[in-house]
């Protein structure tokens, strides 16, 4: 039994695949976080534009009513 465990620990055949899988998961997680932050920034930016357009519309209605 000890020989089987020692042989399994010494075998490095699948190590590269695991390293690439870990690297790929870190890259994809970073891309997810970046896209999430970008989406939040766009949402805030379009919210500001919406507020400015609504304010300009109200002022235009006030001017046309008087």
HELIX and SHEET records of a PDB file:
HELIX    1   1 UNK A    2  UNK A   10  1                                   9    
HELIX    2   2 UNK A   15  UNK A   65  1                                  51    
END                                                                             
